[in-house]
Each structure stands twice: as structure tokens, then as C-alpha cells.
Amino acid sequence: MVNSTQFSYFILSAYFDSGRLKYLYFMFVLCLYILIVFANSLLIGVICMKRSLHEPMYIFLCSLFVNELYGSAGFFPFLLIQIVSDTHTISAPLCFLQIFCLYTYASIEFCNLALMSYDRYLAICCPLQYNTRMTSNKVALFIAVIWLYSFMKFLITLSLSVRLQLCGNVINRLFCHNYQVAKLACSETSVNNIYGLFSGTLTVLVPLIPIFFSYMKILKICLVSSKETRQKAVSTCTPHLASLLNFSFGCGFLTLQSRFDMTSVPSMLRIILSLYFMICQPLFNPIMYGLRMSKIQKTCKSVFFP
């Protein structure tokens, strides 16, 4: 058996030789990253500076945008380096760091969307109790809990992966993936598999339960309420549902690609879909909420066109 410490780097074998086109790909991805940083930073700044936006819904949005910056920082710099590199290698510590960033990003994203669904449930179904049940202290506590919960959960995952004895160092992906590292192990992985199943179930069920509960309650209220209430529910819930479905699609394909043989799918399509959850979501959220949320839209207009 070969100890994992003997591998100082991993090889990302999903990259292909694109010749001089790699510089075009690099510029495209760099522009995309700059746009993501600008859009999310702009909305974070707008929410922080405008006191009229210091409401629970916008604070949760701010947390969501911070998470987009966090996830992008753990993904795009690595991707940009690999695009122009000829060897497509990544050091073991940086590979595990990227795994931690991407997994915690996904967990925080789902949990943050769950908090936002609960916030919409209170605003639509319990408007008179909203201010007492969703105080600023509770908002801060909720956000702190989902970030700490995600970090602690995946610190355990990472510690289990780091201790594995590996028989190889070739990862057939564009970026580091915990399941792909575990597949390289020649030591016992039963603990990793059991905790991975437990952690994955938590990642899905913990946010899914409040989301399902909230939307069942909202739907029930909408069926017996006035047209104005239904319009308010649609206007505030549409961006959230679109964001949730978009991210679920990206994560769903990534999971399927990891667990099943996808060689029948064209290689370029596999590459695009495997990058979807990290490229589209950080750009999708600020555009969707910036365009759909009237208060944010008006505030942004006042900033650029005073």
C-alpha cells in the first residue's frame, strides 16, 4: 500500500490540449469571475449601506452573496491556473482546501435558501408575528449557525479523507472532488462511506424539510387569500424558487457524474454541466435578485443614477 503523504500533488486528467484557445478560455473565465465578484460585492455593499434594506430578507440575501464570493474564491483561481497550465497538477494541500471550500459552499447555499424560505413563510403566513419571530438577533444567530454547522460537518469529512492511504493520484475531473479522492484509496474506506452517506443525507434533508414545510404553508395560504396576497407571494418567492432549482440541477448532475458512468454523454457537455453549479449560481443569484427585488433595484439605480 502507498501512503497518501507520498503524493505531494494530484493530476486533474479531465483537461485537454486546446492549443492557443486556452488563452481565449482564460480571458472568458477571468471576465466571468470579475463579473461575479463585482455583482455580488455591489449588492453586499448596497444592502450594508442602506438602512432601509436592514431587514431579515435582505440580511439573508447578503449572507447568500457572501457565500457566492466564498465559493467562487475556492474555485475560479484554481480553474484559471489550470486552464493556462501544461501539466494540470494541484498540490495535495490545495486540493483538499478546494474540496473543503466547495463542499461547505454547497451546504451553506442550501441552508441559506432554507432560511430564506422560512423567512418568506413568516412574512406571508404570519405577517402580524413577523417582527417578533424574526428579530435581528435571531437572524444573526441563524446565519452563524448554518456557517458553523457547514464548516464543522465538512471538517470531519476532510479529516477522514486526508488520512486515507492512496494507490494513485489521478483525478478524472476539472477540479478536486472528495469522492474521486476516496476512489483512489487502497486502505479501508468504510468509515468514509458511512459518514459520507450520513453527511450527504444531512446536507439534503436539513434544508429540504424547512423548504418543503414553508412552501406547503405558503401554497395553502395563497389558495384561500386575495389576489394581492398571491401576487406578493409570487413576486417574493419566484427568485428564491428559481435559485433553488438552478442550484439543485447543478449539484444533481455533479452527483450523478460522480456516481455513474457518463461516458455516453459528449465530453464537452460533461465539462460544461460539471462546471454549471459553480459558474452559473454565483452569477444567477445577484442578477435574479437584483432584477426581481424592487427595493434592491431602486437602490442600485439611485447609486448609479443619483
N, C-alpha and C positions, 0 to 999 in steps of 0.2 A: 504494500500500500504506500501511496505517496502522500506525505503531509501537505496540507494546504499552504503552510508557511513557505514551502519551497517554490510556490508560484508567486512571483512578485507582480505579475500582471495577468490580465485576461485578454484574449483576442476576440474581437467582435467580427464575426465572419459574414454577417449579412450585407456588408458593404460591397459594392462592386466598382470596378475601374470605370470611371466616367470621363477620363481624359481631362481636357481643359474645361469641360462643362462643370467640373466641380467648383470652379470659381464663380460660375453663374448661380449654382445651387447655394454656395456660401453667401453670396450677396442677397439672394432671395430670403434665406432663413434669417440672416442678420437683420434685414429690414423688418421681417415679421416679428423678431424678438424686440426690436426697438419700438415697434408699434404697440406690442403687448405691454411693455414697460411704461410707455407714455400713457396709454389709455387707462390702465389700472391705477397708475400713480396720480393721474389727473383726477379721477373720481375719488380716490382716497383723500387727496388734498381738498377737493370741493366739500366732501362730507365733513372733514375735520374742521374746516374754516368757517362754514356756515352753520350758525347756531340753530337755524330753522330745520336743519337736517339731523340734529342730535336727537333722533327718535330711534326706538328699538329696531325698526325695519331697516333703517339706513346704517345703523351700527353693525347689524349682522351683514349687510352688504359690504361694509368696509372690511370686515373680517374675511369675507369671501374674496375681495380684491387683493388683500394682503396675501392670502393663500395662493392666488394665481401668480403673484410675483415670486413667492417662495418656491412653488413647483417649477416655474419657468427657470429660476436660477439654478435649480438642480438638474435641469435637462438641457437647455439651449447652449450654454457654454461648452458642455461636453460634446454635443452634436456638431457644433461649429468646428471644433478642433478635429473631430473625426472626418468631417467632410473633406478638409484640405490635407489630411494626413495620408501618407502612403502605406502605413503599417496597420492602422486601426487597432491599436492596443490601448489599454487603460490599466493603470496601476491598480492592484488589489484594494488598497485603502480607498481610492477614489471610486472604485466600482461599488464597494459596499456603502460608501457615502451616498452615491446616486440612488442605490436601492432604497436606502432609508428615506431620502428626500421624496422620491416618487411614491412610495407606499404611504408615508404619512400625509403627503399632499392629497392622495385619493381618499384616505379616511377622513381627513378634515373637511374635504369638499362635500362628501356625502352627509357628514354630521352637521355641517353648516347649513346645508339645504334642508335638513330635517328641522333645525331650529327655526329657519325661515318659514317652513310650512306650519309649525306650531304657532308662530307669531301671527301668521295670516288667519289661522283658526280663531285665535283670541280676538283679533280685530274685527272679524266678520261675524262670528257666532256669539261673542261675549263683549260687545263694544262698551257697555257700561262698567265692566270689571277690568277692562284692558289696562288702564293706568295703574291699578293696584296689583294686578297679577304679573305685569311685565315692567317692573321698575328698572331703573338704571343699574342698581346693584345686582339684580338678577341677570340682566343682560351681560354684564361683565363676568359674572360667575359662570354662566352658560358657555361663553366663549372660551374662558380659561380652562374649563373642564374638558371641552372637546379637543383643544390643542394638547393638553397634558395627557388625556386618555389615548390619543393617537400616537404621541411620542413614546409613552410607556409601553403600549401594546407592541409597537414595532421595534423597540429596543430589544425586547425578548426575542422576536423573530431574527433580528440581526445577530444577536449573540449566539443563537443556535446555528446560524449559517456560517459564521466565522470559524467555529470550532470544527467544522467538517473536514475530513481528510479527502482530498480531491485526486482523481485519476487523470484529469485533464484541465485545460484552461481555455478551451474554445467555446464561446457562447454564440450560438447562431441567431443573433439579434443585433439591432442597431444600437441598443443601449443595454445596460446591466439589468438583469431580471432575476429575482430571488429563486424562482422555480427552476430556471435554467442553471443556476449555480448548484442547486441541490441535486440536479440530474447528473452533475459531474462527479458526485461523491462516490467513493468506493468504501466508505465507512457506513455504519448503521444510521439510517435516516428516519426510523420510526417515530422518534420524538419530534423531529421536524415536521413530519407528515401529520401527526396528531395535532400539534399546536397550530400548524398551518391551516388545517380544517377548522379548528376552533376559532382562530383569529379571523379567517375568511367569513365564517358564519356570523361572528360579531360585527364585522365590517359591513355586512349586508343587513342583518336584522336590526341592529341598534338604530340606524337611521330609518329603515323601512317601516318599522312599527309606528313611530310618530307621524311619518308622512302619510301612511295609509289611514291612520286614525283621523288626522286633520282633514284630509280631503273627503273622507266619508261624511264628516260632520259639516263641512262647507257645502258639499253637494246636497245634503239633507236640508240645510237652511235655504239654499238657493231655490229648491223645488217649491217651497212654500212662501217665499219672500216676494217683494215687489221687483219690478223691472230695474229700478235704480240700484237695489242691493245686488242683483245679479250682474249688472254692468260693472259695479265696483269690484265684485269678486273676480270677474273675468279679467279686468284691467290689472289687478294686483297679482293674480295667480298665474296668468299666462307666461310672463318672463320666467317665473320660478319653475313651472312645469317644463318649459322649453329647455331650460338649463339642465334640469334633472334628467330629461330624456336624452339630451345630447351627450351628457357625460356618461350615462348608463350604457349608451350604444358604444361609445369608445372603449370603456372598460370591459364591456361584454365581449367585444371582438378580440381584445388583447388576451382575455382569459381563454377564449376558445382557441386562439392561435397557440397558446402555451400548452394546452392540454391535448389538442387533437392534431392530426396530420392535415396540414393546409396546403400541401404541395400542388393540389389541383387548382388552387387559386393563383392567377398570374402574379409573378414576383413583384411587379411594380405596384399592383393593387394591394398586396400584402404589406408592402412597405408603407404605403400611404395610410392604410387603415390602422397599422400598428402605431403610427405617429399621431393618429387623429385625436386621441384623448388628451395629449399634451400640447398640441398645436392649436386645435380649434377652441377648446374650452376657455383658456385664458384670454382669447380674443372675443369669443362669443359672449361671455358674461358682461364685460363693460359696454359692448355695443348694444346688446339686448336691453340691459337696464338703463343705459344712457338714453336710448331712444324711446323706451316704453314708459319710464317713470317720469311723469310730468314735472315734478319738483326738481329732480336732478337735471332734466332737460333745460328748464328755465334758468336754473342756477349756472349751468355751463354757458348758456347764451349770455348771461349777464357778465360772466368772467371774460369771454372773448369779444363780446359786443356791448360794452358798458354804455 
